[in-house]
Amino acid sequence: MPKSPDPLLNRLLAALPDAERKRWLPDLEPIDLPLGQVLYESGRTLSHVYFPTTAIVSLLYVMENGASAEIAVVGNEGIVGISLFMGGESTPSRAVVQSAGRGFRLKAELMKEEFNRAGAVLHLLLRYTQALITQMAQTAVCNRHHSLDQQLCRWLLLSLDRLRGSELVMTQELIANMLGVRREGVTEGALKLQHAGLIRYARGHITVLDRKGLERRTCECYAVVKSEYDRLLPTTTAI
């Protein structure tokens, strides 16, 4: 039987004051998050919020014709399901596991109770929400004004920040859906980065070989998003 994930691997759970974390622990359910699993669909009422530890979840906006594009990624820095405690109950986006791993989930009613207690939990979640909104806004600007090459670099770097290693397991189709482009465009962009010696790409496995090179090649959008997360979210456990 696989070892249960450590809640402290999620930065939000690690940042909870001791009293709140002890109160949450009995209700945090460890779960597997396999590649491609849909955590919630557009318009559906959320039953849980999710705290990834080793998985990455993509938030996608889905059009009426089924086309989709990624608006944000969530990993060990955050929580999936902010609409639950922001009062909306549901959201027009879809949440899909883009990199398999593990995490925790918490029932909706318990999350709302914790948020409504105000205090440290409320302020932490609001700061996280501000960082997530920044990522969504920057993604929209990036998709409109920057090349696919730059977008792919941004996406790889944001994903790397949410992983412990340097390898992503992704299908071309999933990457294309994330970026809202054709599969051929993803292949071309990935091959460019491979020829430049920045990544190794084969059969859905992307291994980053030169992170600094990706940072030089991407647009300013990655730095803007990373800076905002670093500014708003604690990097160590709260005392």
Backbone torsions as a table, in degrees:
resi	resn	phi	psi	omega
1	MET	NA	131.1	-177.0
2	PRO	-65.2	146.4	179.0
3	LYS	-66.0	139.1	179.3
4	SER	-65.8	143.1	178.7
5	PRO	-67.7	155.7	178.4
6	ASP	-87.8	122.1	179.9
7	PRO	-56.3	-28.1	-177.5
8	LEU	-72.2	-8.3	174.9
9	LEU	-73.4	-15.6	173.5
10	ASN	-95.1	125.5	-173.0
11	ARG	-64.0	-33.5	179.0
12	LEU	-69.7	-43.6	178.1
13	LEU	-65.0	-37.8	178.8
14	ALA	-66.5	-27.8	-176.5
15	ALA	-84.9	-7.2	178.5
16	LEU	-65.9	140.8	172.0
17	PRO	-59.2	154.1	-174.6
18	ASP	-52.8	-43.9	-176.2
19	ALA	-62.5	-43.9	-179.8
20	GLU	-67.3	-42.2	-178.6
21	ARG	-62.5	-42.1	179.2
22	LYS	-63.7	-35.8	179.0
23	ARG	-69.2	-34.9	-177.9
24	TRP	-76.3	-35.5	-168.2
25	LEU	-50.2	-43.9	-178.9
26	PRO	-64.5	-22.2	-175.7
27	ASP	-99.9	-7.1	178.3
28	LEU	-80.2	119.4	-177.0
29	GLU	-100.0	116.5	177.5
30	PRO	-68.6	137.0	-178.1
31	ILE	-140.6	153.6	169.6
32	ASP	-85.3	142.2	178.4
33	LEU	-124.4	86.2	-177.4
34	PRO	-73.0	154.2	180.0
35	LEU	-54.1	129.5	176.0
36	GLY	87.7	-5.7	180.0
37	GLN	-66.2	133.6	177.8
38	VAL	-91.3	118.9	-178.6
39	LEU	-85.2	-33.5	170.0
40	TYR	-157.2	153.8	-179.3
41	GLU	-105.4	158.6	178.0
42	SER	-55.2	129.5	175.1
43	GLY	82.4	-8.1	-178.8
44	ARG	-84.3	147.4	175.7
45	THR	-73.3	133.9	-176.8
46	LEU	-79.2	134.6	178.5
47	SER	-96.3	-23.9	-178.1
48	HIS	-144.4	162.2	162.5
49	VAL	-109.0	156.4	-173.9
50	TYR	-124.8	139.2	176.9
51	PHE	-118.8	94.5	179.0
52	PRO	-65.0	145.4	173.0
53	THR	-113.6	-47.8	179.0
54	THR	-122.6	-0.1	178.2
55	ALA	-100.4	163.3	172.2
56	ILE	-124.0	133.9	-179.1
57	VAL	-114.5	134.4	178.7
58	SER	-100.7	132.9	173.4
59	LEU	-97.8	120.3	-174.9
60	LEU	-116.6	139.6	170.8
61	TYR	-95.1	128.1	-174.4
62	VAL	-109.2	128.2	178.9
63	MET	-84.8	168.1	-179.2
64	GLU	-60.8	-32.4	-178.5
65	ASN	-84.1	4.9	178.0
66	GLY	95.0	-13.4	177.7
67	ALA	-66.4	150.4	-178.4
68	SER	-143.5	161.3	174.4
69	ALA	-148.6	145.1	-178.8
70	GLU	-73.8	137.5	176.6
71	ILE	-111.8	-17.3	178.3
72	ALA	-170.7	159.3	171.2
73	VAL	-120.7	146.0	179.4
74	VAL	-129.3	131.2	177.8
75	GLY	-135.3	-137.0	-175.0
76	ASN	-72.3	-1.2	176.8
77	GLU	-89.2	-8.5	-166.6
78	GLY	-149.0	-156.6	-174.5
79	ILE	-135.8	142.5	175.7
80	VAL	-105.2	122.1	178.2
81	GLY	117.5	36.9	-176.3
82	ILE	-64.4	-24.8	-178.0
83	SER	-61.6	-24.6	-178.9
84	LEU	-61.6	-48.2	-177.1
85	PHE	-93.3	-8.0	175.3
86	MET	-85.9	-2.4	173.6
87	GLY	101.3	-2.7	-175.2
88	GLY	-87.4	-21.4	-179.3
89	GLU	68.2	-36.7	178.2
90	SER	-138.2	176.0	-177.3
91	THR	-148.8	151.9	177.8
92	PRO	-78.9	2.4	-180.0
93	SER	-99.2	167.5	176.4
94	ARG	-117.0	142.7	177.8
95	ALA	-111.5	120.6	-176.4
96	VAL	-128.5	137.1	177.0
97	VAL	-70.0	118.4	-177.9
98	GLN	-99.2	-20.1	175.5
99	SER	-141.4	119.4	-172.4
100	ALA	-63.6	150.1	178.1
101	GLY	176.6	-147.5	-178.3
102	ARG	-133.3	174.6	179.5
103	GLY	-179.6	-162.7	178.7
104	PHE	-131.7	155.6	171.1
105	ARG	-131.3	155.7	-178.3
106	LEU	-133.3	136.1	-177.4
107	LYS	-61.7	147.4	-175.0
108	ALA	-56.0	-46.4	-175.9
109	GLU	-65.0	-34.9	178.6
110	LEU	-68.7	-39.1	178.5
111	MET	-62.6	-42.9	-179.9
112	LYS	-65.5	-38.7	177.5
113	GLU	-61.1	-44.9	-179.3
114	GLU	-63.8	-43.6	180.0
115	PHE	-62.1	-41.4	-176.8
116	ASN	-73.9	-11.4	173.6
117	ARG	-69.7	-16.3	-177.7
118	ALA	64.6	-154.6	179.9
119	GLY	72.1	-147.2	-170.9
120	ALA	-63.1	-39.1	-178.4
121	VAL	-64.1	-46.1	-179.6
122	LEU	-59.4	-46.4	-177.2
123	HIS	-67.0	-38.1	178.1
124	LEU	-63.7	-45.6	-178.3
125	LEU	-68.4	-34.5	177.7
126	LEU	-68.8	-38.4	176.7
127	ARG	-64.8	-40.6	177.3
128	TYR	-62.8	-42.5	-179.6
129	THR	-61.9	-38.8	177.7
130	GLN	-63.1	-41.4	178.4
131	ALA	-64.0	-40.9	180.0
132	LEU	-65.8	-40.2	177.9
133	ILE	-63.0	-38.9	176.6
134	THR	-60.4	-44.4	178.9
135	GLN	-61.0	-42.7	-179.8
136	MET	-63.2	-44.6	-179.3
137	ALA	-64.8	-42.9	-178.3
138	GLN	-68.0	-34.5	177.1
139	THR	-63.4	-42.9	178.9
140	ALA	-61.0	-44.6	179.2
141	VAL	-64.9	-43.4	-178.6
142	CYS	-61.9	-44.8	-179.2
143	ASN	-64.4	-25.7	-177.9
144	ARG	-87.0	-36.1	-167.7
145	HIS	-114.6	-12.5	-175.1
146	HIS	-115.8	158.0	-175.4
147	SER	-70.0	160.6	176.9
148	LEU	-59.7	-37.5	177.9
149	ASP	-57.2	-47.2	179.8
150	GLN	-67.6	-40.4	178.8
151	GLN	-61.9	-41.5	-179.7
152	LEU	-64.6	-40.7	176.6
153	CYS	-62.7	-44.9	178.4
154	ARG	-59.1	-45.8	-178.2
155	TRP	-63.7	-42.0	178.6
156	LEU	-63.9	-42.7	-178.3
157	LEU	-67.4	-42.7	177.7
158	LEU	-62.7	-39.2	178.1
159	SER	-66.4	-42.8	179.4
160	LEU	-59.5	-38.4	-180.0
161	ASP	-62.4	-19.6	-176.0
162	ARG	-106.6	9.8	178.1
163	LEU	-122.0	159.0	177.8
164	ARG	-90.7	-18.5	-179.2
165	GLY	-112.6	-158.8	-177.9
166	SER	-121.9	15.1	-177.6
167	GLU	-121.1	134.5	175.3
168	LEU	-113.4	138.5	174.6
169	VAL	-107.6	107.1	-174.2
170	MET	-142.5	146.6	172.0
171	THR	-90.4	155.1	176.0
172	GLN	-56.8	-41.0	-177.2
173	GLU	-62.7	-41.0	179.6
174	LEU	-66.1	-42.9	178.3
175	ILE	-62.2	-42.4	179.6
176	ALA	-61.4	-42.2	177.9
177	ASN	-64.1	-38.0	179.5
178	MET	-61.1	-47.3	-173.6
179	LEU	-88.7	-7.5	179.6
180	GLY	69.2	36.6	-178.7
181	VAL	-129.3	174.1	177.0
182	ARG	-76.1	153.6	-179.9
183	ARG	-58.7	-35.8	-179.6
184	GLU	-60.7	-36.1	179.1
185	GLY	-66.1	-38.7	177.9
186	VAL	-64.5	-44.9	179.9
187	THR	-59.5	-46.5	-179.8
188	GLU	-61.6	-45.7	-179.5
189	GLY	-64.4	-42.1	-179.8
190	ALA	-65.9	-39.8	179.6
191	LEU	-65.5	-37.0	176.3
192	LYS	-59.5	-46.5	-179.1
193	LEU	-66.9	-34.1	178.2
194	GLN	-68.5	-43.8	179.1
195	HIS	-63.6	-28.4	178.2
196	ALA	-80.9	-2.6	178.3
197	GLY	79.4	17.2	-176.6
198	LEU	-89.7	-33.8	-179.3
199	ILE	-138.2	164.9	167.3
200	ARG	-119.0	127.1	-172.5
201	TYR	-128.0	120.4	178.9
202	ALA	-159.0	127.6	173.6
203	ARG	49.8	48.3	176.4
204	GLY	80.7	0.3	177.5
205	HIS	-104.6	124.8	175.4
206	ILE	-115.6	118.2	176.6
207	THR	-110.8	123.4	179.6
208	VAL	-82.0	122.9	-178.3
209	LEU	-100.0	-28.3	-175.1
210	ASP	-141.7	87.3	-178.1
211	ARG	-63.1	-42.9	180.0
212	LYS	-59.6	-37.5	178.0
213	GLY	-64.1	-39.4	176.2
214	LEU	-63.4	-41.5	-179.1
215	GLU	-63.8	-36.3	178.0
216	ARG	-71.0	-29.5	-173.6
217	ARG	-87.3	-23.8	-176.6
218	THR	-77.6	172.8	177.4
219	CYS	-86.0	-177.6	-178.3
220	GLU	-71.5	-11.6	-173.8
221	CYS	-61.0	-38.1	179.8
222	TYR	-62.4	-47.6	-177.2
223	ALA	-63.6	-37.5	179.4
224	VAL	-62.1	-47.0	-178.2
225	VAL	-67.0	-46.1	-179.1
226	LYS	-62.0	-41.7	179.9
227	SER	-61.3	-40.1	-178.9
228	GLU	-69.2	-41.0	176.7
229	TYR	-63.1	-44.2	179.8
230	ASP	-63.5	-35.4	-178.8
231	ARG	-72.1	-39.4	-170.6
232	LEU	-92.3	-25.6	-173.9
233	LEU	-112.7	138.2	179.5
234	PRO	-68.4	147.8	179.3
235	THR	-99.3	-7.3	178.7
236	THR	-129.2	164.5	178.8
237	THR	-63.3	136.4	178.5
238	ALA	-67.8	147.0	179.1
239	ILE	-93.5	NA	NA
